[in-house]
Amino acid sequence: MVFKIYYQDDIDRNPKREDTHSFYIEAESLAHAREIVQKNTNYNIEFIEELSDKALTYEQAGPDFEIKTF
């Protein structure tokens, strides 16, 4: 499954919508996706979204789509 991770770069600052970034990872479950991100980054995770087939197709059409590997 592919998950879209919404995050803030700095874990010590209050989240601001304007500073939200995202990236994509493959994982077996939502819990596994969260574990991967927490283990490999210092990001402040806002939300993790499992992408449906339609949502994945839409995201793949964007120029910045890339699945990160850790």
PDB file of N, CA, C and O in Angstrom:
ATOM      1  N   MET A   1       0.833  -1.176   0.000  1.00  0.00           N
ATOM      2  CA  MET A   1       0.000   0.000   0.000  1.00  0.00           C
ATOM      3  C   MET A   1       0.883   1.247   0.000  1.00  0.00           C
ATOM      4  O   MET A   1       1.995   1.246   0.528  1.00  0.00           O
ATOM      5  N   VAL A   2       0.368   2.280  -0.592  1.00  0.00           N
ATOM      6  CA  VAL A   2       1.091   3.550  -0.637  1.00  0.00           C
ATOM      7  C   VAL A   2       0.399   4.525   0.306  1.00  0.00           C
ATOM      8  O   VAL A   2      -0.825   4.654   0.318  1.00  0.00           O
ATOM      9  N   PHE A   3       1.229   5.210   1.098  1.00  0.00           N
ATOM     10  CA  PHE A   3       0.728   6.181   2.058  1.00  0.00           C
ATOM     11  C   PHE A   3       1.321   7.545   1.760  1.00  0.00           C
ATOM     12  O   PHE A   3       2.479   7.661   1.357  1.00  0.00           O
ATOM     13  N   LYS A   4       0.512   8.578   1.964  1.00  0.00           N
ATOM     14  CA  LYS A   4       0.974   9.957   1.830  1.00  0.00           C
ATOM     15  C   LYS A   4       1.173  10.489   3.243  1.00  0.00           C
ATOM     16  O   LYS A   4       0.254  10.468   4.062  1.00  0.00           O
ATOM     17  N   ILE A   5       2.372  10.963   3.515  1.00  0.00           N
ATOM     18  CA  ILE A   5       2.737  11.453   4.830  1.00  0.00           C
ATOM     19  C   ILE A   5       2.756  12.976   4.792  1.00  0.00           C
ATOM     20  O   ILE A   5       3.494  13.575   4.011  1.00  0.00           O
ATOM     21  N   TYR A   6       1.942  13.597   5.640  1.00  0.00           N
ATOM     22  CA  TYR A   6       1.933  15.050   5.788  1.00  0.00           C
ATOM     23  C   TYR A   6       2.751  15.378   7.025  1.00  0.00           C
ATOM     24  O   TYR A   6       2.544  14.781   8.082  1.00  0.00           O
ATOM     25  N   TYR A   7       3.687  16.332   6.904  1.00  0.00           N
ATOM     26  CA  TYR A   7       4.580  16.591   8.023  1.00  0.00           C
ATOM     27  C   TYR A   7       5.049  18.039   8.057  1.00  0.00           C
ATOM     28  O   TYR A   7       4.919  18.783   7.084  1.00  0.00           O
ATOM     29  N   GLN A   8       5.599  18.413   9.204  1.00  0.00           N
ATOM     30  CA  GLN A   8       6.303  19.675   9.395  1.00  0.00           C
ATOM     31  C   GLN A   8       7.776  19.331   9.565  1.00  0.00           C
ATOM     32  O   GLN A   8       8.103  18.307  10.166  1.00  0.00           O
ATOM     33  N   ASP A   9       8.668  20.169   9.047  1.00  0.00           N
ATOM     34  CA  ASP A   9      10.101  19.914   9.160  1.00  0.00           C
ATOM     35  C   ASP A   9      10.603  19.944  10.599  1.00  0.00           C
ATOM     36  O   ASP A   9      11.467  19.152  10.974  1.00  0.00           O
ATOM     37  N   ASP A  10      10.070  20.842  11.392  1.00  0.00           N
ATOM     38  CA  ASP A  10      10.599  21.077  12.735  1.00  0.00           C
ATOM     39  C   ASP A  10       9.634  20.553  13.789  1.00  0.00           C
ATOM     40  O   ASP A  10       8.487  20.995  13.864  1.00  0.00           O
ATOM     41  N   ILE A  11      10.092  19.622  14.594  1.00  0.00           N
ATOM     42  CA  ILE A  11       9.240  19.022  15.622  1.00  0.00           C
ATOM     43  C   ILE A  11       9.045  19.957  16.816  1.00  0.00           C
ATOM     44  O   ILE A  11       8.109  19.770  17.594  1.00  0.00           O
ATOM     45  N   ASP A  12       9.915  20.962  16.974  1.00  0.00           N
ATOM     46  CA  ASP A  12       9.860  21.852  18.128  1.00  0.00           C
ATOM     47  C   ASP A  12       8.975  23.078  17.930  1.00  0.00           C
ATOM     48  O   ASP A  12       8.654  23.762  18.902  1.00  0.00           O
ATOM     49  N   ARG A  13       8.579  23.368  16.706  1.00  0.00           N
ATOM     50  CA  ARG A  13       7.743  24.546  16.432  1.00  0.00           C
ATOM     51  C   ARG A  13       6.276  24.152  16.310  1.00  0.00           C
ATOM     52  O   ARG A  13       5.953  23.013  15.972  1.00  0.00           O
ATOM     53  N   ASN A  14       5.407  25.096  16.585  1.00  0.00           N
ATOM     54  CA  ASN A  14       3.981  24.859  16.389  1.00  0.00           C
ATOM     55  C   ASN A  14       3.699  24.680  14.905  1.00  0.00           C
ATOM     56  O   ASN A  14       4.228  25.424  14.079  1.00  0.00           O
ATOM     57  N   PRO A  15       2.867  23.699  14.557  1.00  0.00           N
ATOM     58  CA  PRO A  15       2.551  23.472  13.140  1.00  0.00           C
ATOM     59  C   PRO A  15       1.813  24.660  12.525  1.00  0.00           C
ATOM     60  O   PRO A  15       0.945  25.264  13.155  1.00  0.00           O
ATOM     61  N   LYS A  16       2.170  24.979  11.298  1.00  0.00           N
ATOM     62  CA  LYS A  16       1.486  25.996  10.508  1.00  0.00           C
ATOM     63  C   LYS A  16       1.142  25.378   9.173  1.00  0.00           C
ATOM     64  O   LYS A  16       1.980  24.725   8.551  1.00  0.00           O
ATOM     65  N   ARG A  17      -0.059  25.573   8.739  1.00  0.00           N
ATOM     66  CA  ARG A  17      -0.517  24.973   7.488  1.00  0.00           C
ATOM     67  C   ARG A  17       0.393  25.309   6.320  1.00  0.00           C
ATOM     68  O   ARG A  17       0.611  24.478   5.438  1.00  0.00           O
ATOM     69  N   GLU A  18       0.922  26.520   6.312  1.00  0.00           N
ATOM     70  CA  GLU A  18       1.770  26.953   5.210  1.00  0.00           C
ATOM     71  C   GLU A  18       3.080  26.160   5.137  1.00  0.00           C
ATOM     72  O   GLU A  18       3.710  26.102   4.081  1.00  0.00           O
ATOM     73  N   ASP A  19       3.483  25.561   6.238  1.00  0.00           N
ATOM     74  CA  ASP A  19       4.744  24.828   6.297  1.00  0.00           C
ATOM     75  C   ASP A  19       4.574  23.315   6.153  1.00  0.00           C
ATOM     76  O   ASP A  19       5.536  22.569   6.336  1.00  0.00           O
ATOM     77  N   THR A  20       3.386  22.862   5.834  1.00  0.00           N
ATOM     78  CA  THR A  20       3.138  21.431   5.687  1.00  0.00           C
ATOM     79  C   THR A  20       3.712  20.927   4.365  1.00  0.00           C
ATOM     80  O   THR A  20       3.494  21.523   3.311  1.00  0.00           O
ATOM     81  N   HIS A  21       4.439  19.831   4.440  1.00  0.00           N
ATOM     82  CA  HIS A  21       5.008  19.162   3.277  1.00  0.00           C
ATOM     83  C   HIS A  21       4.471  17.745   3.235  1.00  0.00           C
ATOM     84  O   HIS A  21       3.790  17.306   4.163  1.00  0.00           O
ATOM     85  N   SER A  22       4.772  17.032   2.170  1.00  0.00           N
ATOM     86  CA  SER A  22       4.329  15.643   2.093  1.00  0.00           C
ATOM     87  C   SER A  22       5.305  14.810   1.273  1.00  0.00           C
ATOM     88  O   SER A  22       6.064  15.325   0.452  1.00  0.00           O
ATOM     89  N   PHE A  23       5.259  13.513   1.523  1.00  0.00           N
ATOM     90  CA  PHE A  23       5.987  12.551   0.723  1.00  0.00           C
ATOM     91  C   PHE A  23       5.231  11.232   0.765  1.00  0.00           C
ATOM     92  O   PHE A  23       4.260  11.093   1.508  1.00  0.00           O
ATOM     93  N   TYR A  24       5.670  10.274  -0.022  1.00  0.00           N
ATOM     94  CA  TYR A  24       4.972   9.001  -0.169  1.00  0.00           C
ATOM     95  C   TYR A  24       5.896   7.859   0.226  1.00  0.00           C
ATOM     96  O   TYR A  24       7.097   7.893  -0.042  1.00  0.00           O
ATOM     97  N   ILE A  25       5.313   6.840   0.873  1.00  0.00           N
ATOM     98  CA  ILE A  25       6.072   5.630   1.183  1.00  0.00           C
ATOM     99  C   ILE A  25       5.181   4.413   0.950  1.00  0.00           C
ATOM    100  O   ILE A  25       3.955   4.517   0.914  1.00  0.00           O
ATOM    101  N   GLU A  26       5.822   3.266   0.793  1.00  0.00           N
ATOM    102  CA  GLU A  26       5.110   2.001   0.729  1.00  0.00           C
ATOM    103  C   GLU A  26       5.261   1.308   2.073  1.00  0.00           C
ATOM    104  O   GLU A  26       6.351   1.269   2.643  1.00  0.00           O
ATOM    105  N   ALA A  27       4.163   0.763   2.574  1.00  0.00           N
ATOM    106  CA  ALA A  27       4.187   0.060   3.851  1.00  0.00           C
ATOM    107  C   ALA A  27       3.048  -0.947   3.873  1.00  0.00           C
ATOM    108  O   ALA A  27       2.125  -0.878   3.061  1.00  0.00           O
ATOM    109  N   GLU A  28       3.124  -1.883   4.812  1.00  0.00           N
ATOM    110  CA  GLU A  28       2.116  -2.939   4.928  1.00  0.00           C
ATOM    111  C   GLU A  28       0.822  -2.446   5.564  1.00  0.00           C
ATOM    112  O   GLU A  28      -0.255  -2.957   5.260  1.00  0.00           O
ATOM    113  N   SER A  29       0.927  -1.444   6.452  1.00  0.00           N
ATOM    114  CA  SER A  29      -0.240  -0.936   7.168  1.00  0.00           C
ATOM    115  C   SER A  29       0.033   0.491   7.621  1.00  0.00           C
ATOM    116  O   SER A  29       1.149   0.995   7.496  1.00  0.00           O
ATOM    117  N   LEU A  30      -0.998   1.128   8.145  1.00  0.00           N
ATOM    118  CA  LEU A  30      -0.847   2.486   8.668  1.00  0.00           C
ATOM    119  C   LEU A  30       0.151   2.498   9.826  1.00  0.00           C
ATOM    120  O   LEU A  30       0.997   3.389   9.908  1.00  0.00           O
ATOM    121  N   ALA A  31       0.056   1.524  10.707  1.00  0.00           N
ATOM    122  CA  ALA A  31       0.975   1.447  11.848  1.00  0.00           C
ATOM    123  C   ALA A  31       2.420   1.260  11.374  1.00  0.00           C
ATOM    124  O   ALA A  31       3.342   1.862  11.924  1.00  0.00           O
ATOM    125  N   HIS A  32       2.606   0.437  10.368  1.00  0.00           N
ATOM    126  CA  HIS A  32       3.949   0.214   9.820  1.00  0.00           C
ATOM    127  C   HIS A  32       4.472   1.484   9.163  1.00  0.00           C
ATOM    128  O   HIS A  32       5.655   1.799   9.294  1.00  0.00           O
ATOM    129  N   ALA A  33       3.622   2.215   8.465  1.00  0.00           N
ATOM    130  CA  ALA A  33       4.026   3.480   7.838  1.00  0.00           C
ATOM    131  C   ALA A  33       4.481   4.472   8.906  1.00  0.00           C
ATOM    132  O   ALA A  33       5.508   5.132   8.746  1.00  0.00           O
ATOM    133  N   ARG A  34       3.724   4.578   9.989  1.00  0.00           N
ATOM    134  CA  ARG A  34       4.089   5.494  11.075  1.00  0.00           C
ATOM    135  C   ARG A  34       5.420   5.078  11.699  1.00  0.00           C
ATOM    136  O   ARG A  34       6.259   5.927  12.000  1.00  0.00           O
ATOM    137  N   GLU A  35       5.609   3.797  11.889  1.00  0.00           N
ATOM    138  CA  GLU A  35       6.855   3.281  12.463  1.00  0.00           C
ATOM    139  C   GLU A  35       8.053   3.623  11.578  1.00  0.00           C
ATOM    140  O   GLU A  35       9.096   4.048  12.076  1.00  0.00           O
ATOM    141  N   ILE A  36       7.904   3.438  10.278  1.00  0.00           N
ATOM    142  CA  ILE A  36       8.988   3.740   9.335  1.00  0.00           C
ATOM    143  C   ILE A  36       9.369   5.216   9.413  1.00  0.00           C
ATOM    144  O   ILE A  36      10.550   5.556   9.479  1.00  0.00           O
ATOM    145  N   VAL A  37       8.378   6.078   9.406  1.00  0.00           N
ATOM    146  CA  VAL A  37       8.647   7.512   9.403  1.00  0.00           C
ATOM    147  C   VAL A  37       9.264   7.953  10.728  1.00  0.00           C
ATOM    148  O   VAL A  37      10.225   8.722  10.735  1.00  0.00           O
ATOM    149  N   GLN A  38       8.726   7.482  11.839  1.00  0.00           N
ATOM    150  CA  GLN A  38       9.261   7.886  13.137  1.00  0.00           C
ATOM    151  C   GLN A  38      10.684   7.387  13.351  1.00  0.00           C
ATOM    152  O   GLN A  38      11.491   8.063  13.989  1.00  0.00           O
ATOM    153  N   LYS A  39      10.990   6.228  12.831  1.00  0.00           N
ATOM    154  CA  LYS A  39      12.314   5.652  13.001  1.00  0.00           C
ATOM    155  C   LYS A  39      13.363   6.350  12.134  1.00  0.00           C
ATOM    156  O   LYS A  39      14.531   6.424  12.516  1.00  0.00           O
ATOM    157  N   ASN A  40      12.960   6.855  10.984  1.00  0.00           N
ATOM    158  CA  ASN A  40      13.917   7.361   9.995  1.00  0.00           C
ATOM    159  C   ASN A  40      13.935   8.871   9.792  1.00  0.00           C
ATOM    160  O   ASN A  40      14.745   9.373   9.013  1.00  0.00           O
ATOM    161  N   THR A  41      13.064   9.603  10.470  1.00  0.00           N
ATOM    162  CA  THR A  41      13.040  11.062  10.311  1.00  0.00           C
ATOM    163  C   THR A  41      12.854  11.734  11.662  1.00  0.00           C
ATOM    164  O   THR A  41      12.527  11.086  12.657  1.00  0.00           O
ATOM    165  N   ASN A  42      13.067  13.037  11.679  1.00  0.00           N
ATOM    166  CA  ASN A  42      12.777  13.857  12.865  1.00  0.00           C
ATOM    167  C   ASN A  42      11.590  14.769  12.598  1.00  0.00           C
ATOM    168  O   ASN A  42      11.449  15.808  13.243  1.00  0.00           O
ATOM    169  N   TYR A  43      10.746  14.396  11.664  1.00  0.00           N
ATOM    170  CA  TYR A  43       9.616  15.230  11.272  1.00  0.00           C
ATOM    171  C   TYR A  43       8.504  15.181  12.303  1.00  0.00           C
ATOM    172  O   TYR A  43       8.357  14.203  13.037  1.00  0.00           O
ATOM    173  N   ASN A  44       7.730  16.246  12.345  1.00  0.00           N
ATOM    174  CA  ASN A  44       6.506  16.302  13.131  1.00  0.00           C
ATOM    175  C   ASN A  44       5.388  15.802  12.214  1.00  0.00           C
ATOM    176  O   ASN A  44       4.936  16.536  11.335  1.00  0.00           O
ATOM    177  N   ILE A  45       4.947  14.583  12.407  1.00  0.00           N
ATOM    178  CA  ILE A  45       3.943  13.967  11.536  1.00  0.00           C
ATOM    179  C   ILE A  45       2.572  14.544  11.856  1.00  0.00           C
ATOM    180  O   ILE A  45       2.116  14.485  12.998  1.00  0.00           O
ATOM    181  N   GLU A  46       1.919  15.099  10.846  1.00  0.00           N
ATOM    182  CA  GLU A  46       0.577  15.647  11.019  1.00  0.00           C
ATOM    183  C   GLU A  46      -0.487  14.604  10.727  1.00  0.00           C
ATOM    184  O   GLU A  46      -1.451  14.455  11.478  1.00  0.00           O
ATOM    185  N   PHE A  47      -0.301  13.883   9.626  1.00  0.00           N
ATOM    186  CA  PHE A  47      -1.342  12.958   9.191  1.00  0.00           C
ATOM    187  C   PHE A  47      -0.732  11.951   8.230  1.00  0.00           C
ATOM    188  O   PHE A  47       0.173  12.276   7.461  1.00  0.00           O
ATOM    189  N   ILE A  48      -1.238  10.724   8.282  1.00  0.00           N
ATOM    190  CA  ILE A  48      -0.827   9.688   7.341  1.00  0.00           C
ATOM    191  C   ILE A  48      -2.084   9.192   6.651  1.00  0.00           C
ATOM    192  O   ILE A  48      -3.042   8.766   7.297  1.00  0.00           O
ATOM    193  N   GLU A  49      -2.065   9.254   5.325  1.00  0.00           N
ATOM    194  CA  GLU A  49      -3.239   8.901   4.528  1.00  0.00           C
ATOM    195  C   GLU A  49      -2.923   7.719   3.620  1.00  0.00           C
ATOM    196  O   GLU A  49      -1.971   7.755   2.841  1.00  0.00           O
ATOM    197  N   GLU A  50      -3.736   6.672   3.733  1.00  0.00           N
ATOM    198  CA  GLU A  50      -3.606   5.556   2.792  1.00  0.00           C
ATOM    199  C   GLU A  50      -4.283   5.973   1.494  1.00  0.00           C
ATOM    200  O   GLU A  50      -5.437   6.404   1.503  1.00  0.00           O
ATOM    201  N   LEU A  51      -3.575   5.847   0.384  1.00  0.00           N
ATOM    202  CA  LEU A  51      -4.113   6.283  -0.897  1.00  0.00           C
ATOM    203  C   LEU A  51      -4.911   5.169  -1.567  1.00  0.00           C
ATOM    204  O   LEU A  51      -4.431   4.044  -1.707  1.00  0.00           O
ATOM    205  N   SER A  52      -6.125   5.492  -1.977  1.00  0.00           N
ATOM    206  CA  SER A  52      -6.921   4.558  -2.763  1.00  0.00           C
ATOM    207  C   SER A  52      -6.320   4.469  -4.161  1.00  0.00           C
ATOM    208  O   SER A  52      -5.427   5.246  -4.501  1.00  0.00           O
ATOM    209  N   ASP A  53      -6.792   3.545  -4.963  1.00  0.00           N
ATOM    210  CA  ASP A  53      -6.277   3.406  -6.325  1.00  0.00           C
ATOM    211  C   ASP A  53      -6.457   4.696  -7.127  1.00  0.00           C
ATOM    212  O   ASP A  53      -5.553   5.121  -7.845  1.00  0.00           O
ATOM    213  N   LYS A  54      -7.633   5.311  -6.997  1.00  0.00           N
ATOM    214  CA  LYS A  54      -7.893   6.556  -7.730  1.00  0.00           C
ATOM    215  C   LYS A  54      -7.005   7.688  -7.237  1.00  0.00           C
ATOM    216  O   LYS A  54      -6.471   8.460  -8.034  1.00  0.00           O
ATOM    217  N   ALA A  55      -6.850   7.784  -5.923  1.00  0.00           N
ATOM    218  CA  ALA A  55      -6.004   8.840  -5.365  1.00  0.00           C
ATOM    219  C   ALA A  55      -4.548   8.635  -5.770  1.00  0.00           C
ATOM    220  O   ALA A  55      -3.845   9.602  -6.067  1.00  0.00           O
ATOM    221  N   LEU A  56      -4.094   7.392  -5.785  1.00  0.00           N
ATOM    222  CA  LEU A  56      -2.730   7.096  -6.191  1.00  0.00           C
ATOM    223  C   LEU A  56      -2.498   7.477  -7.656  1.00  0.00           C
ATOM    224  O   LEU A  56      -1.466   8.055  -7.996  1.00  0.00           O
ATOM    225  N   THR A  57      -3.451   7.154  -8.509  1.00  0.00           N
ATOM    226  CA  THR A  57      -3.350   7.519  -9.927  1.00  0.00           C
ATOM    227  C   THR A  57      -3.258   9.031 -10.082  1.00  0.00           C
ATOM    228  O   THR A  57      -2.469   9.531 -10.884  1.00  0.00           O
ATOM    229  N   TYR A  58      -4.062   9.753  -9.317  1.00  0.00           N
ATOM    230  CA  TYR A  58      -4.031  11.220  -9.357  1.00  0.00           C
ATOM    231  C   TYR A  58      -2.669  11.744  -8.897  1.00  0.00           C
ATOM    232  O   TYR A  58      -2.076  12.593  -9.562  1.00  0.00           O
ATOM    233  N   GLU A  59      -2.175  11.247  -7.772  1.00  0.00           N
ATOM    234  CA  GLU A  59      -0.892  11.704  -7.234  1.00  0.00           C
ATOM    235  C   GLU A  59       0.263  11.382  -8.184  1.00  0.00           C
ATOM    236  O   GLU A  59       1.190  12.180  -8.325  1.00  0.00           O
ATOM    237  N   GLN A  60       0.211  10.222  -8.833  1.00  0.00           N
ATOM    238  CA  GLN A  60       1.269   9.825  -9.758  1.00  0.00           C
ATOM    239  C   GLN A  60       1.350  10.744 -10.961  1.00  0.00           C
ATOM    240  O   GLN A  60       2.405  10.838 -11.588  1.00  0.00           O
ATOM    241  N   ALA A  61       0.272  11.422 -11.300  1.00  0.00           N
ATOM    242  CA  ALA A  61       0.255  12.337 -12.432  1.00  0.00           C
ATOM    243  C   ALA A  61       0.991  13.641 -12.121  1.00  0.00           C
ATOM    244  O   ALA A  61       1.328  14.398 -13.032  1.00  0.00           O
ATOM    245  N   GLY A  62       1.238  13.903 -10.838  1.00  0.00           N
ATOM    246  CA  GLY A  62       1.928  15.130 -10.446  1.00  0.00           C
ATOM    247  C   GLY A  62       3.416  15.037 -10.719  1.00  0.00           C
ATOM    248  O   GLY A  62       3.983  13.945 -10.708  1.00  0.00           O
ATOM    249  N   PRO A  63       4.055  16.174 -10.966  1.00  0.00           N
ATOM    250  CA  PRO A  63       5.476  16.175 -11.321  1.00  0.00           C
ATOM    251  C   PRO A  63       6.403  15.800 -10.157  1.00  0.00           C
ATOM    252  O   PRO A  63       7.541  15.391 -10.389  1.00  0.00           O
ATOM    253  N   ASP A  64       5.937  15.932  -8.923  1.00  0.00           N
ATOM    254  CA  ASP A  64       6.797  15.688  -7.764  1.00  0.00           C
ATOM    255  C   ASP A  64       6.576  14.327  -7.125  1.00  0.00           C
ATOM    256  O   ASP A  64       7.090  14.072  -6.035  1.00  0.00           O
ATOM    257  N   PHE A  65       5.825  13.448  -7.776  1.00  0.00           N
ATOM    258  CA  PHE A  65       5.537  12.142  -7.180  1.00  0.00           C
ATOM    259  C   PHE A  65       6.788  11.268  -7.176  1.00  0.00           C
ATOM    260  O   PHE A  65       7.405  11.032  -8.215  1.00  0.00           O
ATOM    261  N   GLU A  66       7.144  10.797  -5.993  1.00  0.00           N
ATOM    262  CA  GLU A  66       8.257   9.871  -5.821  1.00  0.00           C
ATOM    263  C   GLU A  66       8.056   9.127  -4.504  1.00  0.00           C
ATOM    264  O   GLU A  66       7.801   9.745  -3.471  1.00  0.00           O
ATOM    265  N   ILE A  67       8.169   7.816  -4.541  1.00  0.00           N
ATOM    266  CA  ILE A  67       8.040   7.031  -3.319  1.00  0.00           C
ATOM    267  C   ILE A  67       9.409   6.975  -2.652  1.00  0.00           C
ATOM    268  O   ILE A  67      10.387   6.510  -3.237  1.00  0.00           O
ATOM    269  N   LYS A  68       9.456   7.465  -1.400  1.00  0.00           N
ATOM    270  CA  LYS A  68      10.716   7.459  -0.649  1.00  0.00           C
ATOM    271  C   LYS A  68      10.992   6.076  -0.104  1.00  0.00           C
ATOM    272  O   LYS A  68      10.073   5.335   0.247  1.00  0.00           O
ATOM    273  N   THR A  69      12.259   5.738  -0.037  1.00  0.00           N
ATOM    274  CA  THR A  69      12.674   4.499   0.608  1.00  0.00           C
ATOM    275  C   THR A  69      13.669   4.852   1.714  1.00  0.00           C
ATOM    276  O   THR A  69      14.486   5.763   1.577  1.00  0.00           O
ATOM    277  N   PHE A  70      13.576   4.117   2.788  1.00  0.00           N
ATOM    278  CA  PHE A  70      14.475   4.352   3.927  1.00  0.00           C
ATOM    279  C   PHE A  70      15.300   3.120   4.180  1.00  0.00           C
ATOM    280  O   PHE A  70      16.123   3.105   5.096  1.00  0.00           O
TER     281      PHE A  70
END
